[in-house]
């Protein structure tokens, strides 16, 4: 969250560390855009549509939130570092700062919804009949809260030209009468962006793991308790989805915790920015944005349907290259391509029997 620029700090410039930050941001942007778009397309129109009906909106919303982060936060950060000062005017200053905070809130709140869905699915499996409607309502609340909590950005940010120099910046200068007010505003968003989601997710997964541990101890013959059959047992497909969501939540915590801790330190001790190496700020922000790239990778690792869609795309691209190749090269590759349909069919049949996340 950009902070007040009223402290006496040197004028910003496009340093070597900032150039490295821009280069890394562009790499993350390309990967996050391609991977999250692939997840969204797979869930909406590909094999991912075979997922349980109550899971599809969750995965699609998570990919959408990551795409908002990708197409708003990353380009804004890269361009702002390149231009150093603000050239887009007052209206774009307000709008883009609003969209930035909206993207960060939506990404955090969607993870909260996913955690609550897993909590209900494991601890209250009989309520799964209305899981689709419940998830849609929670998603609506998550997106609406993101809009409401980000709306103050439209009023406190503005493009201000510095006195005596030709330098304009998008800042909150003049929006708060006292420093403690701005600190309170930043702390409020720290709670809604990080502390509240972390507490909810910790509660949900602590309860889930406690129940799983209790069920494993109930096993009389020492075998693993998590089977499809039997009473009071958790289906394997549900456990598979639980593992995926735990890893996704863990990546969120690991990627963003250093960035927020640095922010807290700065809010209470603004002078520390003069004693902290510049590259530290850049590295922590890049590390936080890495979370948008982790989600689709984790999803592909746990979801066979998404991997099958990627295999189809690669096979299609490879088939086009073969069609455009010379007849001699086609003959040379014919031995391997003849086996492709059989292998594809066996992969699909194995995916159908492996059990999609539920």
PLY file of the C-alpha trace (Angstrom):
ply
format ascii 1.0
element vertex 358
property float x
property float y
property float z
element edge 357
property int vertex1
property int vertex2
end_header
0.00 0.00 0.00
1.68 3.27 -0.99
2.33 5.51 1.98
2.52 9.22 2.56
5.46 10.86 0.84
5.85 13.73 3.28
9.12 12.46 4.82
12.37 14.04 3.70
13.70 11.30 1.45
15.72 11.62 -1.75
13.79 11.95 -5.00
13.22 8.50 -6.54
15.12 7.45 -9.65
15.22 4.46 -12.00
18.12 2.66 -10.32
19.77 -0.63 -11.23
17.74 -2.42 -8.53
14.54 -0.94 -9.95
15.51 -2.18 -13.44
15.99 -5.69 -12.10
12.61 -5.41 -10.40
10.95 -4.41 -13.68
12.64 -7.26 -15.57
11.56 -9.82 -12.95
8.02 -8.39 -12.93
7.73 -8.78 -16.70
8.82 -12.41 -16.48
6.27 -13.10 -13.74
3.62 -11.24 -15.74
4.05 -13.45 -18.81
4.05 -16.68 -16.81
1.14 -15.69 -14.52
-0.99 -14.45 -17.43
-0.50 -17.61 -19.51
-0.88 -20.08 -16.65
-3.91 -18.49 -14.98
-5.67 -17.98 -18.32
-5.03 -21.67 -19.03
-6.61 -22.64 -15.69
-9.63 -20.43 -16.33
-10.15 -21.81 -19.84
-9.72 -25.40 -18.62
-12.26 -24.98 -15.81
-14.83 -23.18 -17.96
-14.51 -25.01 -21.29
-12.00 -27.85 -20.97
-11.71 -31.05 -18.98
-11.71 -28.99 -15.80
-15.46 -28.67 -16.35
-15.70 -32.24 -15.04
-14.82 -31.01 -11.57
-17.56 -31.03 -8.97
-20.06 -28.24 -9.64
-19.36 -26.52 -6.32
-15.59 -26.52 -6.96
-15.60 -24.96 -10.44
-16.60 -21.44 -9.26
-13.90 -21.55 -6.58
-11.09 -22.47 -8.97
-12.38 -20.03 -11.60
-12.60 -17.21 -9.03
-9.10 -17.95 -7.73
-7.70 -17.81 -11.27
-9.68 -14.61 -11.94
-8.33 -12.96 -8.78
-4.80 -13.91 -9.81
-5.45 -12.46 -13.27
-6.60 -9.17 -11.75
-3.35 -9.12 -9.77
-1.44 -9.97 -12.94
-3.00 -7.38 -15.25
-3.32 -4.56 -12.70
-0.63 -4.78 -10.02
2.28 -6.04 -12.12
2.03 -3.63 -15.09
1.28 -0.70 -12.77
4.32 -1.47 -10.65
6.62 -1.95 -13.66
5.54 1.21 -15.48
5.63 3.29 -12.29
9.20 2.18 -11.61
10.22 3.06 -15.17
8.61 6.52 -15.26
9.54 7.22 -11.59
6.97 10.02 -11.37
3.26 9.95 -12.24
2.20 11.01 -15.75
-1.31 9.51 -15.99
-3.24 12.31 -14.26
-5.38 12.52 -11.15
-8.25 10.28 -12.31
-5.98 7.39 -13.29
-4.09 7.83 -10.02
-7.27 7.21 -8.05
-8.55 4.42 -10.31
-5.34 2.39 -10.49
-4.66 2.64 -6.76
-8.23 1.46 -6.19
-7.78 -1.48 -8.59
-4.49 -2.42 -6.96
-6.02 -2.72 -3.50
-9.12 -4.44 -4.95
-6.90 -7.06 -6.61
-5.00 -7.75 -3.40
-8.19 -8.06 -1.33
-9.93 -10.32 -3.83
-6.96 -12.72 -3.99
-6.92 -13.01 -0.18
-10.69 -13.32 0.26
-11.05 -16.03 -2.40
-8.57 -18.14 -0.42
-10.76 -17.61 2.63
-13.77 -18.90 0.70
-11.81 -21.93 -0.49
-10.78 -22.68 3.09
-14.35 -22.38 4.36
-15.53 -24.72 1.61
-12.96 -27.36 2.64
-13.96 -26.87 6.28
-17.61 -27.60 5.51
-16.75 -30.49 3.18
-14.59 -32.31 5.77
-16.29 -31.48 9.06
-19.88 -31.34 7.79
-20.05 -33.67 4.77
-23.83 -33.97 4.94
-24.11 -30.27 4.02
-22.50 -30.88 0.62
-25.87 -30.85 -1.14
-26.13 -27.08 -0.92
-22.39 -26.47 -1.33
-22.81 -24.90 -4.78
-25.26 -22.24 -3.64
-23.30 -21.57 -0.45
-20.04 -21.12 -2.38
-21.62 -18.75 -4.87
-22.94 -16.62 -2.02
-19.55 -16.56 -0.29
-17.84 -15.61 -3.54
-20.31 -12.77 -4.03
-19.54 -11.53 -0.51
-15.79 -11.82 -1.16
-15.89 -9.78 -4.38
-18.26 -7.21 -2.85
-16.09 -6.75 0.25
-13.05 -6.32 -1.97
-14.79 -3.48 -3.81
-15.95 -1.78 -0.61
-12.62 -2.02 1.22
-10.72 -0.69 -1.79
-13.09 2.23 -2.40
-11.34 4.66 0.03
-8.41 4.68 -2.39
-10.57 6.74 -4.75
-10.67 9.56 -2.21
-7.30 9.58 -0.48
-4.97 9.25 -3.49
-4.31 12.13 -5.86
-1.68 13.34 -8.30
0.31 16.14 -6.63
3.05 18.27 -8.16
5.98 19.07 -5.89
6.71 22.72 -5.14
9.57 24.27 -7.05
10.38 21.25 -9.24
8.83 19.57 -12.25
7.89 16.37 -10.45
4.39 14.85 -10.03
3.57 11.85 -7.89
0.47 9.82 -7.02
0.39 9.98 -3.21
-1.85 10.35 -0.15
-0.26 13.64 0.87
-2.87 15.94 2.43
-5.48 13.23 2.92
-4.55 12.65 6.57
-4.11 15.46 9.09
-1.91 13.39 11.39
0.58 10.60 10.83
-1.25 8.26 13.20
-4.35 8.45 10.99
-2.43 7.18 7.99
-0.80 4.49 10.13
-4.24 3.40 11.35
-5.51 3.26 7.75
-2.56 1.13 6.69
-2.92 -1.15 9.70
-6.62 -1.63 8.95
-5.81 -2.88 5.48
-3.01 -5.01 6.85
-5.59 -6.73 9.05
-8.11 -7.21 6.22
-5.50 -8.25 3.66
-3.40 -10.57 5.79
-4.30 -11.04 9.47
-8.02 -11.80 9.03
-7.55 -14.23 6.10
-4.67 -15.92 7.93
-6.73 -16.39 11.12
-9.70 -17.84 9.22
-7.54 -20.18 7.17
-5.59 -21.28 10.23
-8.80 -22.05 12.12
-10.29 -24.02 9.20
-7.27 -26.18 8.52
-6.52 -26.73 12.21
-10.02 -28.13 12.66
-9.68 -30.22 9.50
-6.33 -31.72 10.46
-7.59 -32.39 13.99
-10.51 -34.40 12.61
-8.28 -36.32 10.21
-5.86 -37.13 13.01
-8.74 -38.27 15.21
-10.04 -40.56 12.48
-6.63 -42.08 11.88
-6.38 -42.98 15.57
-9.75 -44.72 15.34
-8.32 -47.28 12.93
-8.26 -50.57 14.80
-6.03 -52.58 12.50
-3.47 -49.81 11.90
-4.48 -49.26 8.25
-4.92 -45.78 6.83
-8.38 -44.54 7.67
-8.98 -42.30 4.68
-10.88 -44.60 2.32
-13.82 -44.17 0.01
-15.92 -46.82 1.72
-17.10 -47.07 5.27
-18.85 -44.81 7.66
-17.22 -41.68 8.99
-14.47 -41.90 6.38
-13.18 -39.09 4.19
-13.13 -39.85 0.43
-9.74 -39.83 -1.25
-10.85 -37.26 -3.81
-11.80 -34.90 -1.00
-8.45 -35.45 0.70
-6.69 -34.74 -2.60
-8.49 -31.42 -2.93
-7.70 -30.65 0.71
-4.00 -31.18 0.08
-4.14 -28.86 -2.92
-5.86 -26.06 -1.00
-3.44 -26.37 1.93
-0.48 -25.96 -0.42
-2.15 -22.98 -2.13
-2.81 -21.28 1.22
0.75 -22.04 2.35
2.16 -20.39 -0.77
0.10 -17.27 -0.01
1.45 -17.09 3.54
5.06 -17.78 2.54
5.10 -15.31 -0.36
3.39 -12.33 1.32
4.52 -12.56 4.96
7.98 -10.91 4.45
6.44 -8.05 2.45
3.82 -7.26 5.09
6.31 -7.52 7.94
8.52 -4.98 6.21
5.47 -2.73 5.76
4.65 -2.87 9.48
8.23 -1.97 10.32
8.11 1.02 8.00
4.74 2.27 9.25
6.00 2.48 12.83
9.59 3.46 12.04
9.58 5.45 8.77
13.28 6.31 9.16
14.22 2.66 8.59
13.77 3.10 4.85
16.97 5.15 4.78
18.94 2.32 6.42
17.48 -0.63 4.49
19.11 -1.57 1.17
16.92 -0.70 -1.79
17.09 -4.18 -3.27
15.44 -5.64 -0.13
12.17 -3.78 -0.87
12.26 -4.88 -4.51
12.98 -8.53 -3.72
10.19 -8.82 -1.15
7.62 -7.28 -3.50
8.65 -9.62 -6.32
8.49 -12.55 -3.92
4.93 -11.56 -2.99
3.87 -11.40 -6.65
5.30 -14.88 -7.11
2.15 -16.15 -5.39
0.09 -15.48 -8.53
2.38 -17.88 -10.41
2.28 -20.57 -7.72
-1.49 -21.14 -7.75
-1.78 -22.50 -11.33
1.35 -24.63 -10.85
-0.11 -26.18 -7.70
-3.46 -26.69 -9.43
-1.81 -28.48 -12.36
0.16 -30.73 -9.97
-2.99 -31.95 -8.23
-5.45 -31.94 -11.16
-5.12 -34.49 -13.94
-7.80 -32.81 -16.09
-5.77 -29.61 -16.37
-2.63 -31.55 -17.29
-4.62 -33.39 -19.96
-5.79 -30.06 -21.43
-2.19 -28.83 -21.55
-1.17 -32.09 -23.22
-3.84 -31.56 -25.88
-2.60 -28.02 -26.57
1.01 -29.21 -26.87
-0.04 -32.10 -29.09
-2.00 -29.70 -31.29
1.00 -27.39 -31.61
3.26 -30.35 -32.35
0.80 -31.63 -34.94
0.85 -28.28 -36.72
4.62 -28.34 -36.84
4.56 -31.82 -38.30
2.01 -30.78 -40.94
4.22 -27.87 -41.93
7.34 -30.04 -42.10
8.77 -31.74 -45.17
7.49 -35.22 -46.25
10.83 -36.77 -45.25
10.59 -35.40 -41.72
6.98 -36.58 -41.46
8.06 -40.10 -42.38
10.82 -39.96 -39.80
8.31 -38.99 -37.08
5.53 -41.32 -38.15
6.68 -44.11 -35.83
6.19 -41.99 -32.73
3.02 -40.24 -33.91
1.26 -43.51 -34.65
1.36 -44.43 -30.99
0.09 -41.03 -29.81
-3.68 -41.73 -30.13
-3.35 -44.96 -28.13
-1.33 -43.27 -25.40
-3.76 -40.36 -25.25
-6.72 -42.69 -24.93
-5.06 -44.63 -22.11
-4.20 -41.40 -20.30
-7.77 -40.19 -20.51
-9.17 -43.46 -19.26
-6.74 -43.46 -16.34
-7.69 -39.86 -15.52
-11.36 -40.75 -15.49
-10.76 -43.56 -12.98
-8.29 -41.65 -10.83
-10.96 -39.45 -9.28
-11.17 -35.70 -9.77
-10.96 -33.40 -6.75
-14.31 -33.11 -5.05
0 1
1 2
2 3
3 4
4 5
5 6
6 7
7 8
8 9
9 10
10 11
11 12
12 13
13 14
14 15
15 16
16 17
17 18
18 19
19 20
20 21
21 22
22 23
23 24
24 25
25 26
26 27
27 28
28 29
29 30
30 31
31 32
32 33
33 34
34 35
35 36
36 37
37 38
38 39
39 40
40 41
41 42
42 43
43 44
44 45
45 46
46 47
47 48
48 49
49 50
50 51
51 52
52 53
53 54
54 55
55 56
56 57
57 58
58 59
59 60
60 61
61 62
62 63
63 64
64 65
65 66
66 67
67 68
68 69
69 70
70 71
71 72
72 73
73 74
74 75
75 76
76 77
77 78
78 79
79 80
80 81
81 82
82 83
83 84
84 85
85 86
86 87
87 88
88 89
89 90
90 91
91 92
92 93
93 94
94 95
95 96
96 97
97 98
98 99
99 100
100 101
101 102
102 103
103 104
104 105
105 106
106 107
107 108
108 109
109 110
110 111
111 112
112 113
113 114
114 115
115 116
116 117
117 118
118 119
119 120
120 121
121 122
122 123
123 124
124 125
125 126
126 127
127 128
128 129
129 130
130 131
131 132
132 133
133 134
134 135
135 136
136 137
137 138
138 139
139 140
140 141
141 142
142 143
143 144
144 145
145 146
146 147
147 148
148 149
149 150
150 151
151 152
152 153
153 154
154 155
155 156
156 157
157 158
158 159
159 160
160 161
161 162
162 163
163 164
164 165
165 166
166 167
167 168
168 169
169 170
170 171
171 172
172 173
173 174
174 175
175 176
176 177
177 178
178 179
179 180
180 181
181 182
182 183
183 184
184 185
185 186
186 187
187 188
188 189
189 190
190 191
191 192
192 193
193 194
194 195
195 196
196 197
197 198
198 199
199 200
200 201
201 202
202 203
203 204
204 205
205 206
206 207
207 208
208 209
209 210
210 211
211 212
212 213
213 214
214 215
215 216
216 217
217 218
218 219
219 220
220 221
221 222
222 223
223 224
224 225
225 226
226 227
227 228
228 229
229 230
230 231
231 232
232 233
233 234
234 235
235 236
236 237
237 238
238 239
239 240
240 241
241 242
242 243
243 244
244 245
245 246
246 247
247 248
248 249
249 250
250 251
251 252
252 253
253 254
254 255
255 256
256 257
257 258
258 259
259 260
260 261
261 262
262 263
263 264
264 265
265 266
266 267
267 268
268 269
269 270
270 271
271 272
272 273
273 274
274 275
275 276
276 277
277 278
278 279
279 280
280 281
281 282
282 283
283 284
284 285
285 286
286 287
287 288
288 289
289 290
290 291
291 292
292 293
293 294
294 295
295 296
296 297
297 298
298 299
299 300
300 301
301 302
302 303
303 304
304 305
305 306
306 307
307 308
308 309
309 310
310 311
311 312
312 313
313 314
314 315
315 316
316 317
317 318
318 319
319 320
320 321
321 322
322 323
323 324
324 325
325 326
326 327
327 328
328 329
329 330
330 331
331 332
332 333
333 334
334 335
335 336
336 337
337 338
338 339
339 340
340 341
341 342
342 343
343 344
344 345
345 346
346 347
347 348
348 349
349 350
350 351
351 352
352 353
353 354
354 355
355 356
356 357
